[in-house]
């Protein structure tokens, strides 16, 4: 009887040891990873398994030790990081996902319409201004139908009157003028033939002269030469610190961003884009949207 009890005790101990090993392997040797993100997404824990997360935060029970975790989500680039999972403790991870750039055709109603009358403009405050050729004068069109003289010019052939915030730009075949509306003052910004001018924002403009780009703000005394060159239609300043640029050759398209100093260049998209027409870039409705316009057609690049 004693021998039977001893064998039974040994069997029980072996069973408990086996259960303990199983418990340690499947439940005890664990820590917890708390992931903050916008579900649904998948998380791959190297040499373990892949989890499907449908809640935020997503809590994962992981065996302790060093592992590489990769979070993947539809239309986003995967985010990966090496982490050490501590025993019986929780650590947090808040990965930043980058949206995969996508090109999609623009519907006709979303394509910006060009301004037809280049010598009559509306400013940010909705006030209307016009260059009157008969007396070579820029005037403010008042609501009561009368006009107020803003600036007088002599012997010029104006090409365009452009809004610049709540001020104006007047371009002629060989000069570019800034007109300060409130002060009713004008002065010359630059001179040279065949200049191309583009207002990038209410505070900054770019102009192209002899294959060189210049920038100008109202606080500048003189224009600043930029350390890079792209045709004016191929750049767009959509954020204060990000100038977007494009290059399309032989159906190969490259889009990227950089700061105005020409540094911190980041490629956004590189792929096929077929069009034989000239194109221009415009800012989209969102800060991560760029419009590529080919006349009355176009694409939206989102990322």
C-alpha positions as CSV (number, residue, x, y, z in Angstrom):
1,X,0.0,0.0,0.0
2,X,2.8,2.3,0.9
3,X,4.5,1.5,-2.4
4,X,1.3,2.4,-4.3
5,X,0.9,5.7,-2.4
6,X,4.5,6.6,-3.2
7,X,4.0,5.9,-6.9
8,X,0.7,7.9,-6.8
9,X,2.5,10.8,-5.2
10,X,5.3,10.7,-7.8
11,X,2.7,10.6,-10.6
12,X,0.9,13.6,-9.0
13,X,4.1,15.6,-8.7
14,X,5.0,14.8,-12.3
15,X,1.6,15.9,-13.4
16,X,1.8,19.1,-11.4
17,X,5.3,19.8,-12.8
18,X,3.9,19.3,-16.3
19,X,1.0,21.6,-15.7
20,X,3.4,24.1,-14.2
21,X,5.6,24.0,-17.3
22,X,2.6,24.4,-19.5
23,X,1.3,27.3,-17.4
24,X,4.7,29.0,-17.5
25,X,5.0,28.5,-21.2
26,X,1.5,29.6,-22.2
27,X,0.6,32.1,-19.4
28,X,3.2,32.7,-16.8
29,X,6.3,33.8,-18.9
30,X,4.4,36.8,-20.2
31,X,4.4,40.6,-20.2
32,X,1.9,42.9,-21.8
33,X,2.3,45.3,-24.8
34,X,-0.3,48.1,-25.0
35,X,-0.6,49.5,-28.6
36,X,-2.2,52.9,-29.3
37,X,-3.6,53.2,-32.8
38,X,-6.6,53.5,-35.0
39,X,-8.0,49.9,-35.5
40,X,-8.3,47.6,-37.3
41,X,-4.7,46.7,-37.8
42,X,-2.4,43.6,-37.6
43,X,0.6,43.2,-35.3
44,X,3.3,40.7,-36.1
45,X,5.4,39.6,-33.1
46,X,8.6,37.9,-34.4
47,X,9.0,34.2,-33.6
48,X,5.6,34.2,-31.9
49,X,2.4,35.0,-33.8
50,X,0.3,37.7,-35.6
51,X,-2.4,39.5,-33.7
52,X,-5.6,41.1,-35.1
53,X,-6.4,44.3,-33.2
54,X,-9.9,45.8,-33.3
55,X,-9.7,47.9,-30.1
56,X,-7.7,50.9,-29.0
57,X,-5.6,50.4,-27.0
58,X,-4.8,46.9,-28.2
59,X,-3.5,44.7,-25.3
60,X,-1.2,41.8,-26.3
61,X,0.1,39.1,-23.9
62,X,3.7,38.4,-25.1
63,X,6.4,36.0,-23.8
64,X,9.1,38.1,-22.1
65,X,12.3,39.0,-24.0
66,X,13.5,40.8,-27.1
67,X,11.2,40.9,-30.1
68,X,10.6,42.8,-33.3
69,X,7.0,44.1,-33.7
70,X,5.5,45.3,-37.0
71,X,2.2,47.0,-37.2
72,X,0.4,46.9,-40.6
73,X,-2.7,48.6,-41.8
74,X,-4.4,48.9,-45.1
75,X,-3.2,51.9,-47.2
76,X,-0.4,52.6,-44.7
77,X,3.3,51.7,-44.6
78,X,4.2,49.2,-41.9
79,X,5.7,50.5,-38.7
80,X,8.3,48.3,-37.0
81,X,10.3,48.5,-33.7
82,X,12.5,46.3,-31.6
83,X,11.2,46.1,-28.0
84,X,12.0,44.1,-24.8
85,X,8.9,42.7,-23.1
86,X,9.4,42.6,-19.3
87,X,8.0,39.8,-17.1
88,X,4.6,40.5,-15.6
89,X,4.7,44.2,-16.6
90,X,3.1,46.4,-19.3
91,X,4.9,48.6,-21.8
92,X,3.3,51.0,-24.3
93,X,3.8,51.6,-28.0
94,X,2.3,54.4,-30.1
95,X,3.6,53.9,-33.7
96,X,3.3,56.7,-36.2
97,X,1.9,55.4,-39.5
98,X,2.7,57.0,-42.9
99,X,-0.1,56.7,-45.5
100,X,1.0,55.0,-48.7
101,X,0.9,57.7,-51.5
102,X,-1.9,57.2,-54.0
103,X,-2.7,58.8,-57.3
104,X,-6.4,59.1,-58.2
105,X,-8.1,61.0,-61.1
106,X,-9.8,64.2,-60.3
107,X,-13.4,64.8,-61.1
108,X,-14.0,67.9,-63.4
109,X,-15.6,69.9,-60.6
110,X,-12.5,69.6,-58.4
111,X,-10.1,71.1,-61.0
112,X,-9.4,74.8,-60.2
113,X,-10.5,77.1,-63.0
114,X,-8.0,79.6,-64.3
115,X,-8.8,83.3,-63.9
116,X,-9.8,84.8,-67.2
117,X,-9.5,88.6,-66.6
118,X,-5.8,89.0,-65.5
119,X,-6.2,92.7,-64.8
120,X,-9.1,92.4,-62.3
121,X,-8.6,90.6,-59.0
122,X,-10.3,90.0,-55.7
123,X,-8.2,90.0,-52.5
124,X,-8.5,88.0,-49.3
125,X,-10.8,90.6,-47.8
126,X,-13.1,90.3,-50.9
127,X,-12.3,93.8,-52.1
128,X,-12.0,94.2,-55.9
129,X,-9.2,95.9,-57.8
130,X,-8.6,96.6,-61.4
131,X,-5.9,98.1,-63.7
132,X,-7.5,100.6,-66.0
133,X,-5.5,100.7,-69.3
134,X,-6.9,104.0,-70.5
135,X,-5.3,106.0,-67.6
136,X,-2.7,103.5,-66.5
137,X,-4.1,103.4,-63.0
138,X,-4.8,100.7,-60.4
139,X,-8.1,101.4,-58.8
140,X,-10.2,100.0,-56.0
141,X,-13.8,99.2,-57.1
142,X,-16.0,100.4,-54.4
143,X,-19.4,98.8,-53.6
144,X,-21.2,102.0,-54.6
145,X,-19.9,101.8,-58.1
146,X,-17.2,104.5,-57.7
147,X,-13.4,103.9,-57.9
148,X,-10.5,104.9,-55.6
149,X,-7.1,105.4,-57.1
150,X,-4.4,103.2,-55.6
151,X,-1.4,103.6,-57.9
152,X,-0.5,105.5,-61.1
153,X,1.9,104.1,-63.7
154,X,3.5,105.6,-66.8
155,X,4.2,104.1,-70.2
156,X,3.8,100.5,-69.2
157,X,2.1,97.5,-70.9
158,X,0.7,95.4,-68.0
159,X,0.6,91.7,-68.3
160,X,-1.2,90.8,-65.1
161,X,-2.5,92.1,-61.8
162,X,-2.1,89.5,-59.1
163,X,-3.4,89.3,-55.5
164,X,-0.7,89.1,-52.9
165,X,-2.5,88.6,-49.6
166,X,-4.3,92.0,-49.2
167,X,-1.8,93.7,-51.5
168,X,-1.2,93.6,-55.2
169,X,1.4,92.6,-57.7
170,X,1.6,94.2,-61.2
171,X,3.7,92.5,-63.8
172,X,4.9,94.1,-67.1
173,X,7.0,92.6,-69.8
174,X,10.2,93.6,-68.0
175,X,9.3,94.6,-64.4
176,X,7.5,93.4,-61.3
177,X,5.9,95.8,-58.9
178,X,4.5,95.4,-55.4
179,X,1.5,97.7,-54.6
180,X,0.8,98.2,-50.9
181,X,-3.0,98.9,-51.0
182,X,-3.5,100.5,-47.6
183,X,-0.5,102.8,-47.9
184,X,-1.2,103.4,-51.6
185,X,2.5,102.9,-52.4
186,X,4.3,101.0,-55.1
187,X,7.8,99.9,-55.6
188,X,9.8,97.7,-58.0
189,X,10.6,94.2,-56.8
190,X,12.6,92.9,-59.9
191,X,13.4,93.7,-63.5
192,X,14.2,91.5,-66.4
193,X,12.5,90.1,-69.5
194,X,10.3,87.0,-69.7
195,X,10.0,86.7,-65.9
196,X,7.5,84.1,-64.7
197,X,5.8,85.0,-61.4
198,X,3.8,82.8,-59.0
199,X,2.2,83.8,-55.7
200,X,2.8,80.8,-53.4
201,X,0.9,82.1,-50.4
202,X,-0.4,85.4,-49.0
203,X,3.1,86.1,-47.6
204,X,5.5,84.7,-50.2
205,X,6.0,84.7,-54.0
206,X,8.4,83.0,-56.3
207,X,9.6,84.3,-59.7
208,X,11.7,82.6,-62.3
209,X,14.4,84.7,-64.2
210,X,17.1,83.3,-66.5
211,X,16.7,79.8,-65.2
212,X,17.0,81.0,-61.6
213,X,14.4,81.0,-58.9
214,X,13.9,83.8,-56.4
215,X,11.6,84.2,-53.4
216,X,10.2,87.4,-52.0
217,X,8.2,88.4,-49.0
218,X,6.8,91.8,-47.9
219,X,9.4,92.0,-45.2
220,X,12.3,91.4,-47.6
221,X,14.3,94.4,-48.9
222,X,15.5,92.4,-51.9
223,X,14.4,89.1,-53.5
224,X,16.4,86.0,-52.3
225,X,18.0,83.6,-54.8
226,X,17.0,80.0,-54.1
227,X,19.6,77.2,-54.1
228,X,17.6,75.0,-56.4
229,X,15.6,75.2,-59.7
230,X,12.3,73.8,-60.8
231,X,10.0,75.3,-63.3
232,X,7.4,77.5,-61.4
233,X,4.5,75.3,-62.6
234,X,6.2,72.3,-61.0
235,X,6.4,73.6,-57.4
236,X,3.8,74.4,-54.8
237,X,4.1,75.9,-51.3
238,X,1.3,74.2,-49.4
239,X,2.7,74.4,-45.9
240,X,5.0,76.9,-44.3
241,X,7.9,74.5,-44.0
242,X,7.3,72.3,-47.0
243,X,7.8,73.2,-50.7
244,X,6.5,70.4,-53.0
245,X,8.2,69.7,-56.3
246,X,7.6,67.4,-59.2
247,X,9.5,66.0,-62.2
248,X,7.8,64.0,-65.0
249,X,10.0,62.6,-67.8
250,X,9.2,59.8,-70.1
251,X,6.1,58.8,-68.0
252,X,8.3,58.5,-64.9
253,X,6.9,60.8,-62.2
254,X,8.7,61.9,-59.0
255,X,7.1,64.0,-56.3
256,X,8.8,65.2,-53.1
257,X,9.0,67.9,-50.5
258,X,11.8,70.1,-49.0
259,X,12.2,73.3,-47.1
260,X,12.8,76.6,-48.9
261,X,16.6,76.3,-48.2
262,X,16.6,73.3,-50.5
263,X,17.4,70.9,-47.6
264,X,15.5,68.0,-45.9
265,X,14.4,66.5,-49.2
266,X,11.8,63.8,-48.9
267,X,10.5,61.7,-51.8
268,X,6.7,61.2,-51.6
269,X,5.9,59.3,-54.7
270,X,7.9,57.7,-57.6
271,X,6.0,55.9,-60.3
272,X,4.3,55.9,-63.7
273,X,2.2,58.9,-64.8
274,X,1.4,59.1,-68.5
275,X,0.6,62.5,-70.1
276,X,2.1,64.4,-73.0
277,X,0.6,67.7,-71.8
278,X,2.3,70.4,-69.7
279,X,1.3,70.3,-66.1
280,X,1.2,72.4,-63.0
281,X,1.0,71.7,-59.3
282,X,-1.6,73.1,-56.9
283,X,-2.2,72.6,-53.2
284,X,-5.1,70.3,-52.4
285,X,-7.8,70.8,-49.7
286,X,-5.8,68.8,-47.1
287,X,-2.2,69.4,-46.1
288,X,-1.2,65.9,-47.4
289,X,-2.8,66.4,-50.8
290,X,-1.3,67.7,-54.0
291,X,-3.1,68.3,-57.3
292,X,-1.3,67.6,-60.6
293,X,-3.2,69.4,-63.3
294,X,-3.0,68.8,-67.1
295,X,-5.3,71.5,-68.5
296,X,-8.8,70.3,-67.9
297,X,-7.7,67.0,-66.5
298,X,-5.8,66.1,-63.3
299,X,-4.8,63.8,-60.5
300,X,-4.8,64.0,-56.7
301,X,-1.8,62.7,-54.9
302,X,-2.6,61.9,-51.3
303,X,-0.3,60.4,-48.6
